[in-house]
Amino acid sequence: MFLKEIEIRNYRVHQDTKVSLLPLTVFVGPNGGGKSALFDGLLNFSILARGNLKQAFGPFPFSFYAALYRGAASKVARIGYRVLLARSESDADYLDYEIDYAQDQKRTAEDQPPSFTIFAERLRRQPSGDLLFDRAQPDKYPLSRGLTLEHDRAVFSSLRQSYAAGTLSPDTDELALYCAQQVSRFNKFRLDANILSVPSRMPEIALDGPASTVPRLGYRGEDLAATLYYMSETKSPVIEQVKEWIKTLDRRFQGFEFNHVGADRVSFSAVYSDARKVVPSVLLSSGMLSYLGLIVLVASPERPPVLMIEEPENGLTPQAVKSFYRAVRGLAYNEDPKRRSQVLLSSHSPFVICEAWNGEDRDFIHQVKVVNGKAEVRKFSVVVQESEIQLAKDNKGKRTHLSLQNAEEIMSGYLAGIDE
C-alpha cells in the first residue's frame, strides 16, 4: 500500500504537522527535533487499526496524557490524524481517512483502566468524493453492515475484526478492507547489534503454511537468526540476495552456518574464505550485524508495507551507508509494484543526507526541528535555499552538489536557526 499524505494533530511535539510522502522519504534534523515522535505518531495511527484504543496506551510515560501535545491549552484536546491511502503511488483511487479521539476524564475508581472515546471519524473515497463512513451517522452507510462498532474502536479495526469473524457484508468496499489490513502492519525499527546477535526460537518450516508462521525481524532486530535460518531452509532466493549485499562490503564473505542451541533455539555464524573461517554471530562486529539486519529487513518478503527505520547509519561505515541506501531505493522503486515497500528514514548522518541529495532527485528529504515548542517539517531544499549555501558543481557543471560539511551543519541546525 502507499501513504500519500499524513497529518498529525496534538501528538507529542506535533501540534499540526502535515507532510506529503513519496516511495522513499528521508527525515533529518537535530536531536529532539520530532523525528522519532513523527514515527511514533504513525505507529499510534497503525495501532488504531489493530484493536481498541486501550491497547494504544499504558501507564505513564506511555499514557495518553504523556503523548498529548504539551502546548494544548484545553483539557478536551484530542489526538487526531488525517491520512490519504492508496494501493500504490500510481493508483488514481485513494481513501481520505480522518479520526480524532481522547481519553475520558471521569473514572469510577483510581485503579480502573482509562477509557477512550472516538469523537469524529470519516472515511471518504477519492477522487469521487463518496462518503463511505461517518461516525456521526454510522448506520447510514453500507460499510457499517456486519461491523461491531464501539466508542473506542476505529472503523479500520472493526473491519479487520469482522473479516476475521466472517461477518463482513458482501458489499464491503474492497479498498477500505485492504487499507485496514495493511495499516495494521505498519512498523518501525531501530536495530540493536546486541539483539541481532542472540539466538532465536527455532521456526517451524511449513512451506504451504500461513504467512504468520514465517519469522520476521522485530523492532530491535529480534529473530534475525530465525529469519536467516528459515530463508536458508526454504531455499528462498532472498538469502542469496542478502549474501550478495554482504559481499559488496567484504568479498571474502561466503555465507551462513546454523547451529541448534538447546532444544528450541537456533544461532548463526558468518563463513569467510580467509583465516577467519567461521565467526559466530556474537563475535561479529556491531557494524556488520547492523548492516546484516538492515539488509535482511529490506530484502525480506514479510516486511511491512510501510517501513519506518530510525538512524540506520549507527555503527556503519560510509561505504555501508551508501550500500544500504542503494538497497532502500531499490526496494522503494522496484519495477514490480508487488515487491515494493514504502520507506521512511530518520537520520542524523550527513552521509545519508548527501547520498540522498546528490542523487537524481531530492524533494523527498525533509528537515524536522522544533520551533516555539512544536515540530516544524520543511523540505530540505527550502532549508538549503534559505541558508544561502554555495553548492559545489556536479559532473555536469551545475551547482547542485551538497558537501558533507554543509550537510552536517544543516542537520545539526547551525544554518537553520534552532531556537535557543
Secondary structure as GFF3:
##gff-version 3
##sequence-region A 1 420
A	DSSP	beta_strand	2	11	.	.	.	ID=ss1
A	DSSP	beta_strand	14	20	.	.	.	ID=ss2
A	DSSP	beta_strand	24	28	.	.	.	ID=ss3
A	DSSP	alpha_helix	35	47	.	.	.	ID=ss4
A	DSSP	three_ten_helix	53	56	.	.	.	ID=ss5
A	DSSP	alpha_helix	64	67	.	.	.	ID=ss6
A	DSSP	beta_strand	79	86	.	.	.	ID=ss7
A	DSSP	beta_strand	94	103	.	.	.	ID=ss8
A	DSSP	beta_strand	116	126	.	.	.	ID=ss9
A	DSSP	beta_strand	130	134	.	.	.	ID=ss10
A	DSSP	three_ten_helix	138	140	.	.	.	ID=ss11
A	DSSP	three_ten_helix	142	144	.	.	.	ID=ss12
A	DSSP	alpha_helix	155	165	.	.	.	ID=ss13
A	DSSP	alpha_helix	174	183	.	.	.	ID=ss14
A	DSSP	beta_strand	187	189	.	.	.	ID=ss15
A	DSSP	alpha_helix	193	196	.	.	.	ID=ss16
A	DSSP	beta_strand	200	201	.	.	.	ID=ss17
A	DSSP	three_ten_helix	211	213	.	.	.	ID=ss18
A	DSSP	alpha_helix	224	233	.	.	.	ID=ss19
A	DSSP	alpha_helix	237	249	.	.	.	ID=ss20
A	DSSP	beta_strand	253	261	.	.	.	ID=ss21
A	DSSP	beta_strand	265	272	.	.	.	ID=ss22
A	DSSP	beta_strand	278	280	.	.	.	ID=ss23
A	DSSP	three_ten_helix	281	283	.	.	.	ID=ss24
A	DSSP	alpha_helix	286	299	.	.	.	ID=ss25
A	DSSP	beta_strand	306	310	.	.	.	ID=ss26
A	DSSP	alpha_helix	318	332	.	.	.	ID=ss27
A	DSSP	three_ten_helix	337	339	.	.	.	ID=ss28
A	DSSP	beta_strand	342	347	.	.	.	ID=ss29
A	DSSP	alpha_helix	350	357	.	.	.	ID=ss30
A	DSSP	beta_strand	365	371	.	.	.	ID=ss31
A	DSSP	beta_strand	374	379	.	.	.	ID=ss32
A	DSSP	alpha_helix	380	386	.	.	.	ID=ss33
A	DSSP	beta_strand	392	393	.	.	.	ID=ss34
A	DSSP	beta_strand	399	401	.	.	.	ID=ss35
A	DSSP	alpha_helix	404	412	.	.	.	ID=ss36
###
